[in-house]
C-alpha cells in the first residue's frame, strides 16, 4: 500500500493517536460503552443507515472505522461494507469483532490517498470527516459514489460548548483523546463546502443532547428534554452533533 506523505504531519499524528487510543479502553474514552453512550451510538448509526439507504445488496464504504464499534452497528443493516482506517492498531481491534467476512472487509488506508474499487451506493462514517483533509477527501468521495449515491455522516458540532473547548484546549489532560489536527464543523459553512464540491440535496441537522455520563435513572428525562431542544430554533444549534446527508448528482 502506498502512503502519501502530504500532509505527512497530519497522517503521522493520526497514526500516533491511534496507537495511544489502542492502549486504552476506546469505548470508554469516546463514551460509547455507557448506557447513555450505547443509546447515542444506536441513534447515530440508525441515522447513518437511514440516510445512506443501507440494506441487503447495498455496497457501502465506511471511512475511519477505528475499532469497528460503528461498523458492527452499520453491518446490522445487511449492507456489504468496506471499512477503512489509517490506524493499524485500531484495525486490530476491529478485526476481533467477528463481523461476517463475506460482508465486511477491513482495510488499512489513509483515505485521501487510497485506491479503492468503487462505485459505492453510499459513503458513510461516524465522527471521521473532521479528522480528514476535507478539501482532498470530498472529490474522492464523489468519484467513489454511484450517480445518485448517498453521503451519510455524523460529525461533531463546533458550536457545542464541549466540542469547542476540546479543540481550543486540547493541550489539557482531560482532552487528550482529541488528536492534534482534528476540527469540527459549523453546519452552514460546511453545507456550502459540500455543495461547492458537487454534492446535491445537502441537509445538515443538529442533534444529540444525551451526554454519555448521564446515569440510567436520568435517561428518560434527558431524552425528552433533548427532543424539545432539537426542535427549538437557536437552541438546537448548540447540539453535540450534526447529521449530514447529501447525494451524488444523477
C-alpha atoms as one frame of an Amber mdcrd trajectory, in Angstrom:
protein
   0.000   0.000   0.000   1.319   3.435  -0.944   1.043   6.060   1.793   1.312
   9.675   0.691   3.488  11.880   2.849   1.451  15.006   2.051   0.495  16.251
   4.534   2.835  13.952   6.448   2.281  15.610   9.818  -1.470  15.052   9.764
  -1.189  11.373   8.772   1.554  10.730  11.326  -0.430  12.446  14.045  -3.470
  10.281  13.327  -1.437   7.062  13.335   0.262   8.025  16.596  -3.066   8.991
  18.114  -4.433   5.595  17.085  -1.532   3.948  18.913  -2.435   5.891  22.067
  -6.131   5.047  21.789  -5.373   1.335  21.298  -3.606   1.274  24.663  -6.822
   2.333  26.399 -10.470   1.367  26.564 -11.533   3.240  23.450 -15.278   2.847
  24.008 -14.825   4.340  27.492 -12.736   7.229  26.129 -15.336   8.065  23.497
 -18.227   7.364  25.836 -19.884   4.673  23.704 -19.792   1.996  26.400 -22.108
   3.555  28.996 -25.892   3.025  28.892 -26.309   6.580  27.608 -23.437   6.121
  25.171 -24.976   2.971  23.754 -28.245   4.822  23.138 -26.315   7.637  21.441
 -24.448   5.149  19.250 -27.637   3.357  18.230 -29.393   6.586  17.320 -26.358
   7.779  15.370 -25.967   4.505  13.478 -29.699   4.463  12.680 -29.396   7.951
  11.171 -26.402   6.925   9.076 -28.116   3.736   7.892 -31.347   5.532   7.029
 -29.618   8.443   5.312 -27.347   6.139   3.348 -30.297   3.898   2.428 -28.283
   0.871   3.520 -29.735  -2.599   3.286 -29.132  -6.061   1.838 -27.462  -5.870
  -1.548 -26.161  -2.325  -0.983 -22.425  -1.644  -1.045 -21.101   0.995   1.368
 -17.698   2.481   2.117 -17.149   3.372   5.762 -14.379   5.909   6.262 -12.446
   5.894   9.535 -13.909   2.763  11.075 -11.487   2.791  14.027 -12.179  -0.120
  16.367 -15.248  -1.148  14.367 -17.746  -0.067  17.017 -19.955   1.595  14.412
 -19.068  -0.909  11.706 -20.807  -3.566  13.787 -23.936  -1.425  14.141 -23.957
  -0.422  10.476 -23.488  -4.045   9.386 -26.794  -4.902  11.072 -28.440  -3.256
   8.060 -27.348  -6.209   5.917 -25.246  -3.999   3.623 -21.829  -5.021   2.316
 -19.279  -2.729   3.950 -15.689  -1.876   3.051 -14.303  -0.213   6.192 -11.030
   1.733   6.040  -8.850   3.331   8.689  -5.341   4.751   8.842  -4.501   3.122
  12.210  -3.232  -0.481  12.195  -3.660  -0.617  15.960  -7.344   0.297  15.891
  -7.966  -2.048  12.956  -6.514  -4.899  15.001  -9.323  -4.221  17.481 -11.919
  -4.043  14.720 -10.940  -7.413  13.271 -11.588  -9.131  16.604 -15.314  -8.296
  16.447 -16.088 -11.347  14.330 -18.159  -9.486  11.758 -19.226 -11.577   8.742
 -16.165 -11.687   6.431 -18.356 -12.101   3.373 -19.986  -8.735   4.016 -17.454
  -6.696   5.993 -13.888  -6.054   4.847 -11.370  -4.006   6.853  -8.585  -2.182
   5.003  -5.709  -0.103   6.338  -5.561   3.006   4.189  -5.247   6.774   4.504
  -8.474   7.701   2.832  -7.353  10.838   0.989  -4.722   8.834  -0.924  -6.039
   5.312  -1.127  -7.190   3.433  -4.192 -10.477   1.620  -3.543 -12.621  -0.113
  -6.109 -15.916   1.735  -6.474 -18.506   2.781  -7.089 -20.472   2.540  -3.850
 -24.150   3.026  -3.123 -23.159   5.064  -0.075 -20.103   6.559   1.599 -20.636
   6.722   5.343 -18.924   7.385   8.652 -19.186   8.465  12.256 -17.006  11.291
  13.603 -14.370  10.984  10.898 -14.623  13.828   8.372 -13.261  16.262  10.951
 -10.069  14.162  11.087  -9.503  14.407   7.329  -8.185  16.927   4.877 -11.759
  17.522   3.720 -10.707  19.537   0.681  -8.856  16.473  -0.632 -11.401  13.934
   0.638 -14.596  15.322  -0.918 -13.577  14.926  -4.596 -12.539  11.340  -3.879
 -15.854  10.633  -2.167 -17.707  11.902  -5.224 -15.607   9.692  -7.508 -16.393
   6.658  -5.337 -20.148   7.254  -5.189 -22.536   5.937  -7.788 -24.682   8.542
  -9.526 -27.482   9.130  -7.056 -25.441   7.518  -4.264 -25.698   8.801  -0.701
 -23.272  10.663   1.560 -24.266   9.970   5.191 -22.215  11.069   8.214 -22.493
  12.173  11.837 -19.914  14.732  12.961 -19.149  16.963  15.975 -20.812  20.362
  16.038 -18.288  23.158  16.549 -20.939  25.338  18.199 -21.390  22.851  21.033
 -19.540  24.163  24.120 -17.778  20.875  24.930 -16.725  20.305  21.319 -15.461
  23.893  21.117 -13.408  23.562  24.318 -11.968  20.202  23.247 -10.497  21.869
  20.159  -9.345  25.070  21.832  -7.917  23.451  24.984  -6.708  20.131  23.568
  -3.431  20.535  25.493  -5.278  19.855  28.769  -5.008  16.261  30.087  -8.803
  15.934  30.200  -8.914  16.426  26.420  -6.002  14.187  25.452  -8.379  11.966
  23.448  -8.531  14.799  20.879  -5.982  14.349  18.078  -3.723  17.287  17.123
  -5.312  18.190  13.786  -8.965  17.300  14.219 -11.540  20.032  13.977 -15.354
  20.211  13.919 -17.981  21.733  11.657 -20.348  24.679  11.602 -23.281  23.457
   9.585 -23.849  26.469   7.316 -20.258  26.760   6.112 -19.889  23.000   5.739
 -23.083  22.825   3.674 -21.605  25.418   1.315 -18.409  23.360   1.066 -20.344
  20.194   0.214 -22.340  21.966  -2.485 -19.191  23.528  -3.919 -17.676  20.035
  -4.147 -20.602  18.903  -6.294 -22.942  17.175  -3.845 -26.662  17.937  -4.044
 -29.658  17.707  -1.703 -27.406  18.700   1.185 -29.048  18.517   4.622 -27.259
  19.160   7.922 -29.307  18.783  11.098 -28.080  19.451  14.668 -28.893  16.650
  17.110 -27.755  14.907  20.294 -28.137  16.279  23.801 -27.512  12.984  25.577
 -24.133  13.059  27.297 -22.562   9.603  27.822 -22.213  10.259  31.557 -25.948
  10.640  32.134 -26.871   7.910  34.665 -29.526   5.345  33.706 -32.105   6.874
  36.041 -31.821  10.195  34.203 -32.026   8.893  30.632 -35.757   9.400  30.054
 -35.715  12.978  31.317 -32.646  13.958  29.293 -34.005  12.298  26.144 -37.305
  14.193  26.464 -35.551  17.489  27.117 -33.142  16.871  24.239 -36.017  16.191
  21.850 -37.569  19.532  22.794 -34.283  21.420  22.353 -33.668  19.798  18.965
 -36.978  21.303  17.787 -36.237  24.722  19.259 -34.699  27.296  16.884 -31.411
  28.806  18.102 -31.026  26.350  20.991 -30.722  23.360  18.658 -27.666  24.947
  17.045 -25.657  24.041  20.165 -26.377  20.307  19.924 -23.434  17.959  20.293
 -23.520  16.523  16.788 -24.508  17.197  13.207 -26.214  14.662  10.995 -25.074
  15.247   7.404 -26.759  13.816   4.332 -26.156  14.622   0.683 -26.357  12.920
  -2.685 -24.233  12.438  -5.761 -25.878  14.035  -8.800 -27.654  11.608 -11.121
